[in-house]
Amino acid sequence: MKLHIPNETSRLRAVVLGTAMNNGPAPSVEECYDPKSIEHVKAGTYPVEKDMIREIESVDAVFNKYKVAVFRPNIMEDTNQIFARDIAFVVGDKILKSNILPERDSEIEAIRYVWNMIPDSQRVLLPSECHVEGGDVMPWNDYIFIGTYRGEDYKDYITARTNMAAVNAIQDMFPNKIVKSFDLRKSNTDPKENALHLDCCFQPIGTGKAIIHKNGFLVENEYQWLIDFFGRENMFEIDKQEMYNMCCNVFSISEEVIISERNFTRLNVWLREQGFIVEEVPYAEIAKQEGLLRCSTLPLIRD
């Protein structure tokens, strides 16, 4: 397989899409990795398997419509395998295995067959001290945008998934790219004050537009850098409730076509006003786990 991921929006040709099959029972509070899942476990509203399967299959149908080659993880018993972006990610012609939460490290085995289709020279295992998940890493042409958390209390946040050691390692690995990191707001208890990954508070779309949530950024100058880079007129600002609903976490099939959650009314109207084709899907149940469309996809090849 010849990997090629130059950015977030070029025409998609091949992707790994997560699965909710044999997802297992609802976790206990102690087994949750994010505050939104905890909220729904406590409320008795944690999503059930059949609803999540239906939602993911609606995305698979869109991929089929656009003739995208779709790879699915092998099924692991009683394991949440929805969020394929967490376990690995592609930048350029290299696939990097995420150094993920230890409890989830076995998930990579479910896509080992995909990993084995890629030449050794393009498969990267980062040093163990480099913590990183794919939701924090965004190739954008000459740039690589990376969400991180720089606080000295990093180890106290289960929601802090990418550290500066990983940022520095990725910069060393791609010397011809400009790596720009962003310090993200973290909370173990309040999902409205937690940017779990960069794609929870920011995402480029089209050729030069983006969706953004200011409060997800701890450093205002870093938020302002993105505003200046894309241009205020090209940014769709979402509020705290929309961030909680995961409005930043749509997924681009191409520069013109975006998969979005059907309840994102304000966003979807704006996208269509900008000339995008919006493929609406139901994904509100999966969103209860603080992840959405970008989180459950691992792009392998774009034009």
NUKOLKOL-689561 format. One record per residue (C-alpha): residue number from 1; residue in three letters; chain; y, x, z. Coordinates in steps of 0.25 Angstrom, whole numbers. Layout:
<sites>
SITE num residuo cadena north  east    up
SITE NUM     ALA      A     Y     X     Z
...
</sites>
This chain:
<sites>
SITE num residuo cadena north  east    up
SITE   1     MET      A     0     0     0
SITE   2     LYS      A    14     5    -4
SITE   3     LEU      A    23     1     7
SITE   4     HIS      A    38    -1     4
SITE   5     ILE      A    48    -7    14
SITE   6     PRO      A    62    -3    10
SITE   7     ASN      A    69   -14    18
SITE   8     GLU      A    67   -28    24
SITE   9     THR      A    70   -37    11
SITE  10     SER      A    64   -31    -2
SITE  11     ARG      A    54   -39    -9
SITE  12     LEU      A    41   -40     0
SITE  13     ARG      A    28   -37    -6
SITE  14     ALA      A    18   -34     5
SITE  15     VAL      A    19   -38    20
SITE  16     VAL      A    10   -39    33
SITE  17     LEU      A    12   -53    39
SITE  18     GLY      A     7   -55    53
SITE  19     THR      A    -3   -66    57
SITE  20     ALA      A    -4   -76    69
SITE  21     MET      A   -19   -77    67
SITE  22     ASN      A   -27   -75    80
SITE  23     ASN      A   -14   -73    87
SITE  24     GLY      A   -20   -76   101
SITE  25     PRO      A   -15   -85   112
SITE  26     ALA      A     0   -86   117
SITE  27     PRO      A     3   -73   125
SITE  28     SER      A     6   -73   139
SITE  29     VAL      A    21   -69   143
SITE  30     GLU      A    15   -55   147
SITE  31     GLU      A     9   -53   133
SITE  32     CYS      A    22   -56   126
SITE  33     TYR      A    31   -45   119
SITE  34     ASP      A    44   -53   118
SITE  35     PRO      A    52   -63   125
SITE  36     LYS      A    52   -74   115
SITE  37     SER      A    36   -74   116
SITE  38     ILE      A    37   -74   131
SITE  39     GLU      A    47   -86   130
SITE  40     HIS      A    37   -94   121
SITE  41     VAL      A    25   -91   130
SITE  42     LYS      A    32   -96   142
SITE  43     ALA      A    37  -108   135
SITE  44     GLY      A    23  -111   129
SITE  45     THR      A    29  -111   115
SITE  46     TYR      A    22   -98   111
SITE  47     PRO      A    18  -100    96
SITE  48     VAL      A     3  -104    93
SITE  49     GLU      A    -5   -97    83
SITE  50     LYS      A    -7  -108    72
SITE  51     ASP      A     8  -109    71
SITE  52     MET      A    11   -94    70
SITE  53     ILE      A     0   -94    59
SITE  54     ARG      A     7  -105    51
SITE  55     GLU      A    20   -98    52
SITE  56     ILE      A    15   -84    47
SITE  57     GLU      A     7   -91    36
SITE  58     SER      A    20   -97    31
SITE  59     VAL      A    26   -83    30
SITE  60     ASP      A    13   -78    22
SITE  61     ALA      A    15   -90    13
SITE  62     VAL      A    29   -85    10
SITE  63     PHE      A    24   -71     7
SITE  64     ASN      A    14   -77    -3
SITE  65     LYS      A    25   -85   -10
SITE  66     TYR      A    32   -72   -12
SITE  67     LYS      A    19   -64   -16
SITE  68     VAL      A    20   -54    -4
SITE  69     ALA      A     7   -47    -1
SITE  70     VAL      A     4   -51    14
SITE  71     PHE      A    -5   -43    23
SITE  72     ARG      A   -10   -50    36
SITE  73     PRO      A   -15   -43    49
SITE  74     ASN      A   -29   -43    52
SITE  75     ILE      A   -31   -54    63
SITE  76     MET      A   -32   -48    77
SITE  77     GLU      A   -38   -58    88
SITE  78     ASP      A   -27   -64    98
SITE  79     THR      A   -16   -55    93
SITE  80     ASN      A    -2   -58    88
SITE  81     GLN      A    -1   -52    74
SITE  82     ILE      A    11   -59    69
SITE  83     PHE      A    21   -48    70
SITE  84     ALA      A    17   -38    59
SITE  85     ARG      A    30   -32    59
SITE  86     ASP      A    28   -26    73
SITE  87     ILE      A    16   -18    70
SITE  88     ALA      A    21   -10    58
SITE  89     PHE      A    32    -9    48
SITE  90     VAL      A    35    -3    35
SITE  91     VAL      A    47     6    31
SITE  92     GLY      A    48    11    17
SITE  93     ASP      A    34    16    14
SITE  94     LYS      A    29    18    28
SITE  95     ILE      A    22     8    38
SITE  96     LEU      A    25    11    52
SITE  97     LYS      A    15     6    63
SITE  98     SER      A    24     0    74
SITE  99     ASN      A    22     6    88
SITE 100     ILE      A    21    -8    94
SITE 101     LEU      A    19   -14   108
SITE 102     PRO      A     6    -8   112
SITE 103     GLU      A     0   -22   114
SITE 104     ARG      A     2   -25    99
SITE 105     ASP      A    -2   -11    93
SITE 106     SER      A   -16   -16    89
SITE 107     GLU      A    -9   -26    79
SITE 108     ILE      A    -8   -15    68
SITE 109     GLU      A   -23   -15    67
SITE 110     ALA      A   -22   -29    60
SITE 111     ILE      A   -14   -22    49
SITE 112     ARG      A   -22    -9    48
SITE 113     TYR      A   -27   -13    34
SITE 114     VAL      A   -13   -13    29
SITE 115     TRP      A    -9     0    36
SITE 116     ASN      A   -21     6    30
SITE 117     MET      A   -16     2    16
SITE 118     ILE      A    -4    11    18
SITE 119     PRO      A    -5    26    15
SITE 120     ASP      A    -6    35    28
SITE 121     SER      A     8    42    24
SITE 122     GLN      A    15    28    25
SITE 123     ARG      A     9    24    39
SITE 124     VAL      A    17    28    51
SITE 125     LEU      A    13    28    65
SITE 126     LEU      A    25    31    74
SITE 127     PRO      A    24    39    87
SITE 128     SER      A    20    31    99
SITE 129     GLU      A    34    32   105
SITE 130     CYS      A    40    25    94
SITE 131     HIS      A    40    10    97
SITE 132     VAL      A    43     2    85
SITE 133     GLU      A    40   -12    79
SITE 134     GLY      A    43   -17    64
SITE 135     GLY      A    52   -28    68
SITE 136     ASP      A    62   -17    72
SITE 137     VAL      A    61    -9    59
SITE 138     MET      A    69   -13    46
SITE 139     PRO      A    69    -5    34
SITE 140     TRP      A    82    -8    26
SITE 141     ASN      A    83     1    14
SITE 142     ASP      A    90    14    19
SITE 143     TYR      A    89    10    33
SITE 144     ILE      A    79     6    44
SITE 145     PHE      A    84    -3    54
SITE 146     ILE      A    76    -2    68
SITE 147     GLY      A    78   -11    80
SITE 148     THR      A    76    -3    93
SITE 149     TYR      A    79    -3   108
SITE 150     ARG      A    86     9   114
SITE 151     GLY      A    87     5   128
SITE 152     GLU      A    81    14   139
SITE 153     ASP      A    73     1   144
SITE 154     TYR      A    66     0   131
SITE 155     LYS      A    52     1   138
SITE 156     ASP      A    56   -12   146
SITE 157     TYR      A    57   -20   134
SITE 158     ILE      A    45   -26   127
SITE 159     THR      A    54   -30   116
SITE 160     ALA      A    59   -16   113
SITE 161     ARG      A    49   -12   102
SITE 162     THR      A    56    -1    94
SITE 163     ASN      A    62    12   101
SITE 164     MET      A    71    23    96
SITE 165     ALA      A    59    32    95
SITE 166     ALA      A    54    23    83
SITE 167     VAL      A    68    22    77
SITE 168     ASN      A    69    38    77
SITE 169     ALA      A    55    39    71
SITE 170     ILE      A    58    30    60
SITE 171     GLN      A    70    37    57
SITE 172     ASP      A    63    50    56
SITE 173     MET      A    52    43    47
SITE 174     PHE      A    62    38    37
SITE 175     PRO      A    73    49    36
SITE 176     ASN      A    79    43    24
SITE 177     LYS      A    82    29    31
SITE 178     ILE      A    93    26    40
SITE 179     VAL      A    87    21    53
SITE 180     LYS      A    96    11    61
SITE 181     SER      A    91     7    74
SITE 182     PHE      A    96    -5    82
SITE 183     ASP      A    96    -7    97
SITE 184     LEU      A    90   -21   100
SITE 185     ARG      A    92   -31   111
SITE 186     LYS      A    79   -32   119
SITE 187     SER      A    74   -43   130
SITE 188     ASN      A    60   -45   135
SITE 189     THR      A    64   -59   140
SITE 190     ASP      A    75   -65   131
SITE 191     PRO      A    71   -67   117
SITE 192     LYS      A    86   -70   113
SITE 193     GLU      A    90   -57   118
SITE 194     ASN      A    78   -49   112
SITE 195     ALA      A    78   -43    98
SITE 196     LEU      A    63   -39    98
SITE 197     HIS      A    65   -32    85
SITE 198     LEU      A    76   -29    75
SITE 199     ASP      A    71   -40    66
SITE 200     CYS      A    74   -50    77
SITE 201     CYS      A    89   -47    76
SITE 202     PHE      A    91   -42    62
SITE 203     GLN      A    85   -42    48
SITE 204     PRO      A    90   -38    35
SITE 205     ILE      A    88   -48    23
SITE 206     GLY      A    91   -48     8
SITE 207     THR      A    98   -35     3
SITE 208     GLY      A   109   -34    14
SITE 209     LYS      A   109   -46    23
SITE 210     ALA      A   103   -47    37
SITE 211     ILE      A   101   -56    49
SITE 212     ILE      A   106   -51    63
SITE 213     HIS      A   107   -55    78
SITE 214     LYS      A   118   -47    85
SITE 215     ASN      A   112   -49    99
SITE 216     GLY      A    99   -42    95
SITE 217     PHE      A   107   -29    94
SITE 218     LEU      A   110   -21   107
SITE 219     VAL      A   121   -12   100
SITE 220     GLU      A   132   -20    93
SITE 221     ASN      A   135    -8    84
SITE 222     GLU      A   121    -8    78
SITE 223     TYR      A   122   -23    76
SITE 224     GLN      A   135   -21    69
SITE 225     TRP      A   129   -10    60
SITE 226     LEU      A   120   -20    54
SITE 227     ILE      A   132   -30    52
SITE 228     ASP      A   140   -19    45
SITE 229     PHE      A   128   -14    37
SITE 230     PHE      A   124   -28    31
SITE 231     GLY      A   138   -34    32
SITE 232     ARG      A   141   -46    41
SITE 233     GLU      A   141   -55    29
SITE 234     ASN      A   127   -52    27
SITE 235     MET      A   122   -54    41
SITE 236     PHE      A   116   -67    47
SITE 237     GLU      A   119   -67    62
SITE 238     ILE      A   109   -75    70
SITE 239     ASP      A   111   -79    84
SITE 240     LYS      A   103   -77    97
SITE 241     GLN      A    94   -90    95
SITE 242     GLU      A    92   -86    80
SITE 243     MET      A    87   -72    84
SITE 244     TYR      A    78   -78    94
SITE 245     ASN      A    72   -87    83
SITE 246     MET      A    70   -74    75
SITE 247     CYS      A    80   -77    64
SITE 248     CYS      A    82   -62    60
SITE 249     ASN      A    67   -61    58
SITE 250     VAL      A    65   -67    44
SITE 251     PHE      A    58   -59    33
SITE 252     SER      A    62   -55    19
SITE 253     ILE      A    53   -56     7
SITE 254     SER      A    64   -51    -2
SITE 255     GLU      A    79   -49    -2
SITE 256     GLU      A    79   -64    -6
SITE 257     VAL      A    68   -70     2
SITE 258     ILE      A    67   -72    17
SITE 259     ILE      A    57   -78    25
SITE 260     SER      A    63   -86    37
SITE 261     GLU      A    59   -95    48
SITE 262     ARG      A    62  -109    44
SITE 263     ASN      A    70  -113    57
SITE 264     PHE      A    80  -102    54
SITE 265     THR      A    90  -112    48
SITE 266     ARG      A   103  -105    49
SITE 267     LEU      A    97   -92    44
SITE 268     ASN      A    89   -98    33
SITE 269     VAL      A   102  -105    28
SITE 270     TRP      A   110   -92    28
SITE 271     LEU      A    99   -85    21
SITE 272     ARG      A    98   -95    10
SITE 273     GLU      A   114   -95     9
SITE 274     GLN      A   112   -80     6
SITE 275     GLY      A   103   -82    -5
SITE 276     PHE      A    89   -79     2
SITE 277     ILE      A    77   -87    -1
SITE 278     VAL      A    72   -91    13
SITE 279     GLU      A    57   -94    15
SITE 280     GLU      A    57  -102    28
SITE 281     VAL      A    44  -102    36
SITE 282     PRO      A    40  -107    50
SITE 283     TYR      A    40   -95    60
SITE 284     ALA      A    46  -101    73
SITE 285     GLU      A    33  -100    81
SITE 286     ILE      A    31   -85    78
SITE 287     ALA      A    46   -83    81
SITE 288     LYS      A    42   -87    96
SITE 289     GLN      A    36   -72    97
SITE 290     GLU      A    50   -66    93
SITE 291     GLY      A    46   -62    79
SITE 292     LEU      A    47   -69    66
SITE 293     LEU      A    45   -66    51
SITE 294     ARG      A    49   -51    50
SITE 295     CYS      A    41   -49    62
SITE 296     SER      A    28   -54    56
SITE 297     THR      A    29   -47    43
SITE 298     LEU      A    27   -32    40
SITE 299     PRO      A    32   -29    26
SITE 300     LEU      A    24   -18    18
SITE 301     ILE      A    30   -18     4
SITE 302     ARG      A    44   -23    -1
SITE 303     ASP      A    49   -20   -15
</sites>
